[in-house]
Amino acid sequence: MESKFIETGKIVNIHGLRGEVKVMPWSDSPDFICQFDVIYVGKLKKPYVVEYARVHKNSVLIKFKGIDTPEAANNMRSDIIYLRREDVKLEEGVYFVSDILGMTVKDSSDGRVYGKIIDVHKTGANDVYEIEKDGKSYLIPAIPDVIVSIDIENSVMVISPLEGLFNEN
């Protein structure tokens, strides 16, 4: 079941004297977070209006309306930030990691089940999906030669594995 909210990053520090927070983004690009007018913060997912947001190195500095002092910003430290799923428009073939985790992975030729996706590793070139079955872990590259289809609705990924990838030897 799709969650109404998507984890997008974590507030890791404060910045400056005006109440800015430093966010470590959990997206492919820090710019992604900067496009939203409302961000939801903490376990209660309290909505905050964004006055401005800008990329700073590999993080994002955000100034929320009503958070005007370092002390107020510091109260948000370590909070997770969220976006409402309905506010996010993804390009075709782009998915949230949370939608891929737990997906059943099947072979395109015979329907054999290889296991479930338990993690997504970011590498420089492409993502790598970690699949687990019967206590064993396998890594598959998220490249067009391997990934045949992704069905978010039914939580199934169909692959054409590289030769030797699932050999037991």
Secondary structure, 3 states (H helix, E strand, C coil): CCCCEEEEEEEEEEECCCCEEEEEECCCCHHHHHHCCEEEECCCCEEEEEEEEEEECCEEEEEECCCCCHHHHHCCCCCEEEEEHHHCCCCCCCCCHHHHCCCEEEECCCCCEEEEEEEEEECCCCEEEEEEECCEEEEEECCCCCEEEEECCCCEEEECCCCCCCCCC
